[in-house]
Amino acid sequence: MNSKVLCLVPVIALMPLLLGGCYDKVELEEVAFVAAVGIDEAPDNQIDVSIRVSIPRKLAGQEGTSGGSGEEVLSGAKPVTVRAKSIIEAITLLQTNIERRLDFSHMSNFVFSESLARKGLIKHLRPLSRYREFRRTITVSIAKGQVRELLLMDKPILEQSVHRLTQSINAVMKSTGQAFPATLHTFLYMLETTTDDPVVSIIAVNKEAAKDEKSIPKDKKMAFVAGEIAREGGNPVDFAGTALFSADKLVAMLDTKESRMLTMIRGEMPPIKFHFTDPLRKKELVSLELKHARPPKLQVDLKANPIRIHLSEKLEATLIGVHSEVNYTTPKNMSLLEKQVGKELEKRQEELMNKVFHTYQCEPFGILSRSRGQFATFAEIEHFDRRNALKNAIVDVDVKVEIRRIGSQLRPVLPR
């Protein structure tokens, strides 16, 4: 037989396999892309699963309305909620009233209610880690109150895309340190390690802001907790604070001030603006922008009983605001201010670490993960009783502050 014919035989035999085409193709017009999912606690050990579906024409800017000005919520339809025994069962039930096949591969946010998180999330997280459409880049958050209400009330000022909104909020949280955004991957990783506990951001509906009054009520006090911040106008939803977990159970919520101390202790603090009490005018404030001059130095004595933790930090500061007439650009006053700020930060961090260790026995600071070198084997780490060890831990924080820049004003503004 001709050699050319023999060469063509395997080619012809393989052609049916290569020319099969996209036999399992799914057109975009046949898919409903889910942008966000929320889970609330329901009676009889059930859950209420709410989803927000993106509407392509809204994303394209056609027939869309500006954020918060129309009937639609963000760039998608209003949330759809079903009651089920599990997330997977809820997905099946959701298809009974949505005319397209649901697709979760582009989802950006997963929100659990506070009441559900306090009972434990492990049985809800396991399907998320196994089902291929739930990507590990999903942002995980905790909602104070009902998640469905939050999804209904969420009306951003600028963003119309849920995906873009999540990215923007996460970027703002990281840049201000007022919350600790975490992905599904980060949450699961910290959950499975023997040294750390998960932390996620907090979301809540601000009831006062939702009323859209002309001004803030006079009796409304300043607050730094999501849902309680004194404000009017804007998005009725607050993104502020950090939720602390002990294993898979929510045990505490930090306000924005404590969240900043958390990022500072972890060594992940971006340049952040703080205000402190004026050392020479106790009723006035001084504002500084702080950042780490070098990574914090951590010393942990795990053999001591109780264990001892010493954290040393060196911060660079920029003087950005002085309310009083005191000139803090002089060497004497600047040194006084540096010592005052250092002592105040030491106090805040020690109070937070003592509260978290002694009251909740959780480890969100990454202390033990940075001390793994003290264990000879992985088995030793696994058998180390970290919760009891941290319960009575002695904490010492040393903060040195150096003002490197004084802003654009040399002397304080004085009236003549």
DRENDO-1510 file (C-alpha; in Angstrom, 1 decimal, always signed):
<recs>
REC; n; res; u; v; w
REC; 1; MET; +0.0; +0.0; +0.0 .
REC; 2; ASN; +1.2; +3.5; -0.8 .
REC; 3; SER; +3.0; +5.1; +2.1 .
REC; 4; LYS; +1.0; +8.3; +1.7 .
REC; 5; VAL; -2.2; +6.4; +2.2 .
REC; 6; LEU; -0.9; +4.7; +5.3 .
REC; 7; CYS; +0.0; +8.1; +6.8 .
REC; 8; LEU; -3.5; +9.4; +6.1 .
REC; 9; VAL; -5.2; +6.5; +7.9 .
REC; 10; PRO; -4.4; +7.6; +11.5 .
REC; 11; VAL; -5.2; +11.2; +10.6 .
REC; 12; ILE; -8.6; +10.2; +9.3 .
REC; 13; ALA; -9.2; +8.0; +12.4 .
REC; 14; LEU; -8.4; +10.9; +14.7 .
REC; 15; MET; -10.5; +13.5; +12.9 .
REC; 16; PRO; -13.9; +12.6; +14.5 .
REC; 17; LEU; -12.3; +13.2; +17.9 .
REC; 18; LEU; -10.8; +16.6; +16.8 .
REC; 19; LEU; -13.9; +17.9; +15.0 .
REC; 20; GLY; -16.4; +17.2; +17.8 .
REC; 21; GLY; -16.8; +20.9; +18.3 .
REC; 22; CYS; -18.2; +22.6; +21.5 .
REC; 23; TYR; -20.7; +19.9; +22.2 .
REC; 24; ASP; -21.3; +21.2; +25.8 .
REC; 25; LYS; -21.3; +24.9; +24.9 .
REC; 26; VAL; -23.6; +27.3; +26.8 .
REC; 27; GLU; -24.6; +30.6; +25.2 .
REC; 28; LEU; -24.4; +33.7; +27.4 .
REC; 29; GLU; -28.1; +34.3; +26.7 .
REC; 30; GLU; -28.8; +31.0; +28.5 .
REC; 31; VAL; -26.9; +31.8; +31.7 .
REC; 32; ALA; -27.7; +33.9; +34.8 .
REC; 33; PHE; -24.5; +35.0; +36.5 .
REC; 34; VAL; -24.7; +35.2; +40.3 .
REC; 35; ALA; -22.8; +38.2; +41.7 .
REC; 36; ALA; -23.4; +37.8; +45.4 .
REC; 37; VAL; -24.8; +35.2; +47.8 .
REC; 38; GLY; -26.0; +35.6; +51.4 .
REC; 39; ILE; -27.0; +33.1; +54.0 .
REC; 40; ASP; -29.3; +33.8; +57.0 .
REC; 41; GLU; -30.3; +31.5; +59.8 .
REC; 42; ALA; -33.7; +29.9; +59.5 .
REC; 43; PRO; -35.9; +27.7; +61.9 .
REC; 44; ASP; -35.5; +24.0; +62.2 .
REC; 45; ASN; -31.8; +24.0; +61.3 .
REC; 46; GLN; -32.5; +25.4; +57.9 .
REC; 47; ILE; -31.0; +28.4; +56.1 .
REC; 48; ASP; -32.3; +31.2; +53.9 .
REC; 49; VAL; -30.1; +31.6; +50.8 .
REC; 50; SER; -30.3; +34.9; +49.0 .
REC; 51; ILE; -28.7; +35.6; +45.6 .
REC; 52; ARG; -28.2; +38.7; +43.5 .
REC; 53; VAL; -28.1; +38.1; +39.7 .
REC; 54; SER; -26.3; +40.4; +37.4 .
REC; 55; ILE; -28.3; +41.9; +34.5 .
REC; 56; PRO; -26.0; +42.2; +31.4 .
REC; 57; ARG; -27.8; +45.3; +30.0 .
REC; 58; LYS; -27.2; +47.0; +33.3 .
REC; 59; LEU; -23.5; +46.2; +33.2 .
REC; 60; ALA; -23.3; +47.5; +29.7 .
REC; 61; GLY; -24.7; +50.8; +30.8 .
REC; 62; GLN; -28.0; +50.5; +28.9 .
REC; 63; GLU; -31.2; +51.6; +30.6 .
REC; 64; GLY; -29.2; +51.8; +33.8 .
REC; 65; THR; -29.7; +54.2; +36.6 .
REC; 66; SER; -27.2; +55.9; +38.9 .
REC; 67; GLY; -26.4; +54.2; +42.2 .
REC; 68; GLY; -29.2; +54.5; +44.7 .
REC; 69; SER; -31.5; +56.6; +42.4 .
REC; 70; GLY; -33.6; +53.9; +40.9 .
REC; 71; GLU; -35.8; +50.9; +41.9 .
REC; 72; GLU; -33.1; +48.4; +40.9 .
REC; 73; VAL; -30.4; +47.5; +43.4 .
REC; 74; LEU; -26.9; +48.0; +41.9 .
REC; 75; SER; -26.6; +46.4; +38.4 .
REC; 76; GLY; -28.8; +43.4; +39.1 .
REC; 77; ALA; -32.3; +42.3; +40.0 .
REC; 78; LYS; -33.5; +42.5; +43.6 .
REC; 79; PRO; -32.4; +39.5; +45.7 .
REC; 80; VAL; -34.1; +36.2; +45.4 .
REC; 81; THR; -34.3; +34.1; +48.6 .
REC; 82; VAL; -35.2; +30.4; +49.2 .
REC; 83; ARG; -35.3; +28.3; +52.3 .
REC; 84; ALA; -33.4; +25.0; +52.2 .
REC; 85; LYS; -31.3; +22.6; +54.3 .
REC; 86; SER; -28.1; +23.3; +52.4 .
REC; 87; ILE; -26.5; +25.6; +49.9 .
REC; 88; ILE; -26.6; +23.0; +47.2 .
REC; 89; GLU; -30.3; +22.3; +47.8 .
REC; 90; ALA; -30.9; +26.0; +47.7 .
REC; 91; ILE; -29.2; +26.3; +44.3 .
REC; 92; THR; -31.6; +23.7; +42.9 .
REC; 93; LEU; -34.7; +25.4; +44.4 .
REC; 94; LEU; -33.6; +28.8; +43.0 .
REC; 95; GLN; -33.8; +27.3; +39.5 .
REC; 96; THR; -37.6; +26.9; +40.0 .
REC; 97; ASN; -38.2; +30.6; +39.5 .
REC; 98; ILE; -35.2; +31.9; +37.5 .
REC; 99; GLU; -35.5; +31.3; +33.8 .
REC; 100; ARG; -31.8; +30.8; +33.1 .
REC; 101; ARG; -29.2; +28.4; +34.4 .
REC; 102; LEU; -27.4; +29.8; +37.4 .
REC; 103; ASP; -23.6; +30.3; +37.2 .
REC; 104; PHE; -21.6; +31.0; +40.3 .
REC; 105; SER; -18.1; +31.1; +38.7 .
REC; 106; HIS; -18.1; +35.0; +38.5 .
REC; 107; MET; -19.4; +35.5; +42.0 .
REC; 108; SER; -17.6; +38.2; +44.0 .
REC; 109; ASN; -19.1; +38.2; +47.5 .
REC; 110; PHE; -20.4; +35.6; +50.0 .
REC; 111; VAL; -22.1; +37.0; +53.2 .
REC; 112; PHE; -23.0; +35.1; +56.3 .
REC; 113; SER; -25.4; +36.4; +59.0 .
REC; 114; GLU; -23.9; +37.0; +62.5 .
REC; 115; SER; -26.3; +34.6; +64.2 .
REC; 116; LEU; -25.3; +31.8; +61.8 .
REC; 117; ALA; -21.6; +32.5; +62.2 .
REC; 118; ARG; -21.8; +32.4; +66.0 .
REC; 119; LYS; -23.1; +28.8; +65.7 .
REC; 120; GLY; -20.3; +27.7; +63.3 .
REC; 121; LEU; -19.8; +27.9; +59.6 .
REC; 122; ILE; -17.9; +24.7; +58.9 .
REC; 123; LYS; -20.8; +22.7; +57.4 .
REC; 124; HIS; -21.5; +25.6; +55.1 .
REC; 125; LEU; -17.9; +26.2; +54.1 .
REC; 126; ARG; -17.3; +22.5; +53.0 .
REC; 127; PRO; -19.6; +22.7; +49.9 .
REC; 128; LEU; -17.9; +26.1; +49.0 .
REC; 129; SER; -14.5; +24.5; +49.0 .
REC; 130; ARG; -15.6; +21.5; +46.9 .
REC; 131; TYR; -18.1; +22.9; +44.4 .
REC; 132; ARG; -16.0; +24.0; +41.4 .
REC; 133; GLU; -18.0; +27.1; +40.6 .
REC; 134; PHE; -17.3; +28.7; +44.0 .
REC; 135; ARG; -13.8; +30.2; +43.4 .
REC; 136; ARG; -11.5; +30.8; +46.3 .
REC; 137; THR; -11.1; +34.4; +45.3 .
REC; 138; ILE; -14.7; +35.1; +46.6 .
REC; 139; THR; -14.7; +37.7; +49.4 .
REC; 140; VAL; -16.3; +36.4; +52.7 .
REC; 141; SER; -18.0; +38.8; +55.0 .
REC; 142; ILE; -20.2; +38.8; +58.1 .
REC; 143; ALA; -23.5; +40.8; +58.2 .
REC; 144; LYS; -25.0; +42.2; +61.4 .
REC; 145; GLY; -28.7; +41.5; +61.1 .
REC; 146; GLN; -30.3; +39.9; +58.1 .
REC; 147; VAL; -28.3; +39.4; +54.9 .
REC; 148; ARG; -31.4; +39.8; +52.7 .
REC; 149; GLU; -32.2; +43.2; +54.2 .
REC; 150; LEU; -28.5; +44.2; +53.6 .
REC; 151; LEU; -28.7; +43.1; +49.9 .
REC; 152; LEU; -31.9; +45.1; +49.5 .
REC; 153; MET; -30.6; +48.3; +51.2 .
REC; 154; ASP; -27.1; +48.3; +49.5 .
REC; 155; LYS; -27.2; +51.3; +47.2 .
REC; 156; PRO; -23.6; +52.5; +46.4 .
REC; 157; ILE; -22.9; +56.1; +45.5 .
REC; 158; LEU; -20.6; +55.4; +42.5 .
REC; 159; GLU; -20.4; +51.7; +41.6 .
REC; 160; GLN; -23.2; +49.9; +39.6 .
REC; 161; SER; -21.4; +46.6; +39.3 .
REC; 162; VAL; -21.5; +44.2; +42.3 .
REC; 163; HIS; -18.1; +42.9; +41.2 .
REC; 164; ARG; -16.6; +46.3; +40.9 .
REC; 165; LEU; -18.2; +47.3; +44.2 .
REC; 166; THR; -16.6; +44.4; +46.1 .
REC; 167; GLN; -13.1; +45.2; +44.6 .
REC; 168; SER; -13.5; +48.9; +45.5 .
REC; 169; ILE; -14.6; +48.3; +49.0 .
REC; 170; ASN; -11.8; +45.8; +49.6 .
REC; 171; ALA; -9.3; +48.3; +48.3 .
REC; 172; VAL; -10.6; +51.0; +50.6 .
REC; 173; MET; -10.6; +48.7; +53.6 .
REC; 174; LYS; -7.0; +47.8; +53.0 .
REC; 175; SER; -5.9; +51.4; +52.5 .
REC; 176; THR; -7.6; +52.7; +55.7 .
REC; 177; GLY; -7.1; +49.6; +57.9 .
REC; 178; GLN; -10.7; +50.0; +59.2 .
REC; 179; ALA; -11.6; +46.4; +58.3 .
REC; 180; PHE; -9.9; +43.2; +57.3 .
REC; 181; PRO; -11.2; +41.8; +54.0 .
REC; 182; ALA; -10.6; +38.1; +53.5 .
REC; 183; THR; -11.1; +35.7; +50.6 .
REC; 184; LEU; -12.6; +32.3; +50.8 .
REC; 185; HIS; -9.1; +30.9; +50.3 .
REC; 186; THR; -7.6; +33.0; +53.2 .
REC; 187; PHE; -10.5; +32.0; +55.5 .
REC; 188; LEU; -10.1; +28.3; +54.8 .
REC; 189; TYR; -6.3; +28.5; +55.1 .
REC; 190; MET; -6.5; +30.2; +58.5 .
REC; 191; LEU; -9.2; +27.7; +59.6 .
REC; 192; GLU; -7.0; +24.7; +58.7 .
REC; 193; THR; -3.8; +25.9; +60.2 .
REC; 194; THR; -2.8; +25.0; +63.8 .
REC; 195; THR; -1.6; +28.5; +64.6 .
REC; 196; ASP; -4.1; +31.1; +63.3 .
REC; 197; ASP; -7.8; +31.9; +63.4 .
REC; 198; PRO; -9.9; +33.5; +60.6 .
REC; 199; VAL; -10.8; +37.1; +60.4 .
REC; 200; VAL; -13.2; +38.8; +58.0 .
REC; 201; SER; -14.8; +42.1; +57.4 .
REC; 202; ILE; -18.2; +43.3; +58.8 .
REC; 203; ILE; -21.1; +44.7; +56.9 .
REC; 204; ALA; -24.3; +46.3; +58.4 .
REC; 205; VAL; -27.2; +48.4; +57.5 .
REC; 206; ASN; -27.1; +51.9; +59.1 .
REC; 207; LYS; -30.7; +52.5; +60.2 .
REC; 208; GLU; -30.2; +56.2; +60.7 .
REC; 209; ALA; -28.5; +56.8; +57.3 .
REC; 210; ALA; -31.3; +54.8; +55.7 .
REC; 211; LYS; -33.9; +57.3; +57.0 .
REC; 212; ASP; -32.1; +60.0; +54.9 .
REC; 213; GLU; -32.8; +62.8; +57.4 .
REC; 214; LYS; -31.7; +66.4; +56.8 .
REC; 215; SER; -29.1; +66.3; +59.5 .
REC; 216; ILE; -27.6; +63.9; +62.1 .
REC; 217; PRO; -29.7; +63.8; +65.2 .
REC; 218; LYS; -28.2; +65.9; +68.1 .
REC; 219; ASP; -28.4; +62.9; +70.5 .
REC; 220; LYS; -26.5; +60.6; +68.1 .
REC; 221; LYS; -23.1; +59.8; +69.6 .
REC; 222; MET; -19.9; +59.1; +67.6 .
REC; 223; ALA; -19.4; +55.4; +66.9 .
REC; 224; PHE; -16.9; +53.2; +65.1 .
REC; 225; VAL; -19.0; +50.1; +64.6 .
REC; 226; ALA; -20.7; +49.1; +61.4 .
REC; 227; GLY; -24.4; +50.0; +61.5 .
REC; 228; GLU; -23.9; +52.6; +64.3 .
REC; 229; ILE; -21.7; +55.2; +62.6 .
REC; 230; ALA; -23.2; +58.7; +63.1 .
REC; 231; ARG; -23.9; +59.9; +59.5 .
REC; 232; GLU; -26.6; +60.8; +57.0 .
REC; 233; GLY; -26.8; +60.3; +53.3 .
REC; 234; GLY; -24.7; +58.0; +51.1 .
REC; 235; ASN; -25.0; +54.2; +51.0 .
REC; 236; PRO; -27.2; +52.9; +53.8 .
REC; 237; VAL; -24.7; +50.1; +54.3 .
REC; 238; ASP; -21.5; +50.4; +56.4 .
REC; 239; PHE; -18.4; +48.5; +55.6 .
REC; 240; ALA; -16.5; +48.7; +58.9 .
REC; 241; GLY; -14.9; +46.5; +61.5 .
REC; 242; THR; -13.4; +43.0; +61.7 .
REC; 243; ALA; -15.0; +39.8; +62.8 .
REC; 244; LEU; -12.9; +37.4; +64.9 .
REC; 245; PHE; -13.3; +33.6; +64.8 .
REC; 246; SER; -12.3; +30.8; +67.1 .
REC; 247; ALA; -12.0; +27.9; +64.7 .
REC; 248; ASP; -15.3; +28.2; +62.6 .
REC; 249; LYS; -17.3; +30.2; +65.2 .
REC; 250; LEU; -17.6; +33.9; +65.4 .
REC; 251; VAL; -16.6; +35.1; +68.9 .
REC; 252; ALA; -16.1; +38.9; +68.7 .
REC; 253; MET; -16.4; +42.0; +66.5 .
REC; 254; LEU; -13.8; +44.7; +66.5 .
REC; 255; ASP; -14.6; +48.3; +65.7 .
REC; 256; THR; -12.6; +50.4; +63.2 .
REC; 257; LYS; -10.1; +51.6; +65.8 .
REC; 258; GLU; -9.4; +48.1; +67.0 .
REC; 259; SER; -9.1; +46.9; +63.4 .
REC; 260; ARG; -6.3; +49.3; +62.8 .
REC; 261; MET; -4.5; +48.0; +65.8 .
REC; 262; LEU; -5.0; +44.5; +64.4 .
REC; 263; THR; -3.3; +45.4; +61.1 .
REC; 264; MET; -0.5; +47.1; +63.0 .
REC; 265; ILE; +0.2; +44.1; +65.2 .
REC; 266; ARG; +0.1; +41.8; +62.1 .
REC; 267; GLY; +2.7; +44.0; +60.4 .
REC; 268; GLU; +0.3; +44.7; +57.5 .
REC; 269; MET; -0.5; +48.3; +58.2 .
REC; 270; PRO; -0.6; +50.7; +55.2 .
REC; 271; PRO; +0.1; +54.4; +55.7 .
REC; 272; ILE; -2.9; +55.3; +58.0 .
REC; 273; LYS; -4.1; +58.6; +59.4 .
REC; 274; PHE; -4.5; +58.7; +63.2 .
REC; 275; HIS; -5.4; +61.3; +65.7 .
REC; 276; PHE; -4.1; +61.5; +69.3 .
REC; 277; THR; -4.6; +63.7; +72.4 .
REC; 278; ASP; -2.4; +66.8; +72.3 .
REC; 279; PRO; +0.3; +66.3; +75.0 .
REC; 280; LEU; +0.3; +70.0; +75.9 .
REC; 281; ARG; -3.4; +70.9; +75.2 .
REC; 282; LYS; -5.4; +67.9; +76.6 .
REC; 283; LYS; -8.7; +69.0; +75.0 .
REC; 284; GLU; -7.2; +69.3; +71.5 .
REC; 285; LEU; -6.1; +66.8; +68.9 .
REC; 286; VAL; -3.0; +66.1; +66.9 .
REC; 287; SER; -3.2; +64.1; +63.6 .
REC; 288; LEU; -0.4; +62.0; +62.2 .
REC; 289; GLU; +0.0; +59.6; +59.2 .
REC; 290; LEU; +1.8; +56.5; +60.4 .
REC; 291; LYS; +3.6; +53.6; +58.6 .
REC; 292; HIS; +6.0; +51.0; +59.7 .
REC; 293; ALA; +9.7; +52.0; +59.2 .
REC; 294; ARG; +10.5; +48.3; +59.3 .
REC; 295; PRO; +8.6; +45.0; +60.0 .
REC; 296; PRO; +7.7; +44.6; +63.6 .
REC; 297; LYS; +10.1; +42.4; +65.7 .
REC; 298; LEU; +8.4; +39.7; +67.6 .
REC; 299; GLN; +9.8; +37.7; +70.5 .
REC; 300; VAL; +7.7; +34.8; +72.0 .
REC; 301; ASP; +8.8; +32.7; +74.9 .
REC; 302; LEU; +6.7; +29.5; +74.5 .
REC; 303; LYS; +8.5; +27.7; +77.3 .
REC; 304; ALA; +7.6; +30.3; +79.9 .
REC; 305; ASN; +4.5; +29.7; +82.0 .
REC; 306; PRO; +2.5; +31.8; +81.2 .
REC; 307; ILE; +4.0; +32.4; +77.8 .
REC; 308; ARG; +5.5; +35.9; +77.1 .
REC; 309; ILE; +5.0; +37.9; +74.0 .
REC; 310; HIS; +7.1; +41.0; +73.3 .
REC; 311; LEU; +6.4; +43.1; +70.2 .
REC; 312; SER; +8.7; +45.9; +69.1 .
REC; 313; GLU; +7.7; +48.4; +66.4 .
REC; 314; LYS; +9.3; +51.4; +64.8 .
REC; 315; LEU; +7.0; +53.8; +63.0 .
REC; 316; GLU; +7.6; +56.8; +60.7 .
REC; 317; ALA; +5.1; +59.6; +61.1 .
REC; 318; THR; +4.0; +62.7; +59.1 .
REC; 319; LEU; +2.5; +65.6; +61.0 .
REC; 320; ILE; -0.7; +66.4; +59.1 .
REC; 321; GLY; -2.8; +68.3; +61.6 .
REC; 322; VAL; -2.5; +70.3; +64.9 .
REC; 323; HIS; -5.7; +71.8; +66.4 .
REC; 324; SER; -3.9; +73.9; +69.0 .
REC; 325; GLU; -1.4; +76.8; +68.7 .
REC; 326; VAL; +1.5; +74.6; +69.9 .
REC; 327; ASN; +4.4; +74.4; +67.5 .
REC; 328; TYR; +5.3; +70.7; +67.2 .
REC; 329; THR; +8.1; +71.3; +64.7 .
REC; 330; THR; +10.5; +72.3; +67.4 .
REC; 331; PRO; +12.8; +69.4; +68.6 .
REC; 332; LYS; +11.6; +69.6; +72.2 .
REC; 333; ASN; +7.9; +69.5; +71.3 .
REC; 334; MET; +8.4; +67.0; +68.6 .
REC; 335; SER; +10.1; +64.6; +71.0 .
REC; 336; LEU; +7.3; +65.0; +73.5 .
REC; 337; LEU; +4.7; +64.2; +70.9 .
REC; 338; GLU; +6.6; +61.2; +69.6 .
REC; 339; LYS; +6.7; +59.7; +73.2 .
REC; 340; GLN; +3.0; +60.5; +73.8 .
REC; 341; VAL; +2.0; +58.8; +70.5 .
REC; 342; GLY; +4.2; +55.8; +71.2 .
REC; 343; LYS; +2.7; +55.3; +74.7 .
REC; 344; GLU; -0.8; +55.6; +73.4 .
REC; 345; LEU; -0.3; +53.0; +70.7 .
REC; 346; GLU; +1.4; +50.6; +73.2 .
REC; 347; LYS; -1.6; +50.9; +75.4 .
REC; 348; ARG; -4.1; +50.3; +72.6 .
REC; 349; GLN; -2.3; +47.3; +71.2 .
REC; 350; GLU; -1.8; +45.7; +74.7 .
REC; 351; GLU; -5.4; +46.2; +75.6 .
REC; 352; LEU; -6.6; +44.6; +72.3 .
REC; 353; MET; -4.2; +41.6; +72.6 .
REC; 354; ASN; -5.1; +41.0; +76.2 .
REC; 355; LYS; -8.9; +41.2; +75.5 .
REC; 356; VAL; -8.6; +38.8; +72.5 .
REC; 357; PHE; -6.3; +36.3; +74.2 .
REC; 358; HIS; -7.8; +36.3; +77.7 .
REC; 359; THR; -11.5; +36.6; +76.8 .
REC; 360; TYR; -11.9; +34.8; +73.5 .
REC; 361; GLN; -8.8; +32.6; +73.3 .
REC; 362; CYS; -8.4; +33.2; +69.6 .
REC; 363; GLU; -5.3; +34.1; +67.6 .
REC; 364; PRO; -5.9; +36.6; +64.8 .
REC; 365; PHE; -2.6; +38.4; +65.1 .
REC; 366; GLY; -0.3; +35.8; +63.5 .
REC; 367; ILE; +1.8; +35.6; +66.6 .
REC; 368; LEU; +2.2; +31.8; +66.7 .
REC; 369; SER; +2.6; +31.5; +62.9 .
REC; 370; ARG; +5.6; +33.8; +63.2 .
REC; 371; SER; +7.0; +31.6; +66.0 .
REC; 372; ARG; +6.9; +28.3; +64.2 .
REC; 373; GLY; +10.7; +28.1; +64.3 .
REC; 374; GLN; +10.5; +27.3; +68.0 .
REC; 375; PHE; +8.9; +23.9; +67.2 .
REC; 376; ALA; +11.2; +21.1; +66.1 .
REC; 377; THR; +8.5; +19.2; +64.1 .
REC; 378; PHE; +5.0; +19.8; +62.7 .
REC; 379; ALA; +3.6; +17.3; +65.2 .
REC; 380; GLU; +4.8; +19.5; +68.0 .
REC; 381; ILE; +2.8; +22.4; +66.5 .
REC; 382; GLU; -0.3; +20.3; +66.2 .
REC; 383; HIS; -0.1; +19.1; +69.8 .
REC; 384; PHE; +0.5; +22.6; +71.2 .
REC; 385; ASP; -2.6; +23.8; +73.1 .
REC; 386; ARG; -2.5; +27.3; +71.8 .
REC; 387; ARG; -5.9; +28.4; +73.3 .
REC; 388; ASN; -5.0; +27.6; +76.9 .
REC; 389; ALA; -1.5; +28.9; +76.3 .
REC; 390; LEU; -2.8; +32.3; +75.1 .
REC; 391; LYS; -5.4; +32.5; +77.8 .
REC; 392; ASN; -2.9; +33.8; +80.4 .
REC; 393; ALA; -0.3; +35.2; +78.0 .
REC; 394; ILE; +1.7; +38.2; +79.2 .
REC; 395; VAL; +1.9; +40.8; +76.5 .
REC; 396; ASP; +4.4; +43.7; +76.2 .
REC; 397; VAL; +4.4; +46.1; +73.3 .
REC; 398; ASP; +7.2; +48.7; +72.6 .
REC; 399; VAL; +6.4; +51.4; +70.0 .
REC; 400; LYS; +9.0; +53.9; +68.9 .
REC; 401; VAL; +7.7; +56.8; +66.7 .
REC; 402; GLU; +9.8; +59.2; +64.7 .
REC; 403; ILE; +8.3; +62.2; +63.0 .
REC; 404; ARG; +10.1; +62.4; +59.7 .
REC; 405; ARG; +7.9; +65.0; +57.9 .
REC; 406; ILE; +5.9; +68.0; +59.2 .
REC; 407; GLY; +3.5; +68.5; +56.2 .
REC; 408; SER; +3.3; +71.7; +54.2 .
REC; 409; GLN; +3.1; +74.1; +57.1 .
REC; 410; LEU; +6.2; +75.0; +59.2 .
REC; 411; ARG; +4.6; +77.0; +62.0 .
REC; 412; PRO; +1.0; +76.9; +63.4 .
REC; 413; VAL; -1.5; +79.4; +62.0 .
REC; 414; LEU; -1.9; +82.2; +64.5 .
REC; 415; PRO; -4.5; +85.0; +64.3 .
REC; 416; ARG; -3.2; +88.5; +64.5 .
</recs>
